């Protein structure tokens, strides 16, 4: 799997979790950032997140895009390190 795909999926999961934790409905957030419900649904699954969409999405949830990206990259690295360690022990 390509690193970009992994990052996109993790970013989508992060944003979906934060949306739900904040009690924000998918349709309400989609309207707030000016995209369709289906577009936002795809983004939450890590599919086709454009850079400007990511920034709108993060800001609409009250998050700094740079902080969210840094957290996403940290989690991806942790997952990769965990997978590498599991492979090393086999």
ChimeraX attribute file (.defattr): number of C-alpha atoms within 10 A of each C-alpha:
attribute: neighborCount
match mode: 1-to-1
recipient: residues
	/A:1	5
	/A:2	6
	/A:3	10
	/A:4	10
	/A:5	13
	/A:6	17
	/A:7	19
	/A:8	24
	/A:9	20
	/A:10	21
	/A:11	25
	/A:12	23
	/A:13	17
	/A:14	18
	/A:15	22
	/A:16	19
	/A:17	13
	/A:18	16
	/A:19	19
	/A:20	11
	/A:21	9
	/A:22	11
	/A:23	9
	/A:24	13
	/A:25	11
	/A:26	18
	/A:27	14
	/A:28	12
	/A:29	18
	/A:30	18
	/A:31	12
	/A:32	13
	/A:33	16
	/A:34	14
	/A:35	14
	/A:36	14
	/A:37	16
	/A:38	12
	/A:39	15
	/A:40	25
	/A:41	16
	/A:42	13
	/A:43	23
	/A:44	23
	/A:45	17
	/A:46	20
	/A:47	15
	/A:48	15
	/A:49	20
	/A:50	10
	/A:51	10
	/A:52	9
	/A:53	17
	/A:54	19
	/A:55	18
	/A:56	16
	/A:57	25
	/A:58	22
	/A:59	13
	/A:60	15
	/A:61	15
	/A:62	11
	/A:63	15
	/A:64	13
	/A:65	16
	/A:66	11
	/A:67	11
	/A:68	17
	/A:69	19
	/A:70	11
	/A:71	15
	/A:72	22
	/A:73	17
	/A:74	13
	/A:75	16
	/A:76	19
	/A:77	13
	/A:78	12
	/A:79	13
	/A:80	14
	/A:81	12
	/A:82	12
	/A:83	11
	/A:84	11
	/A:85	11
	/A:86	10
	/A:87	9
	/A:88	8
	/A:89	6
	/A:90	5
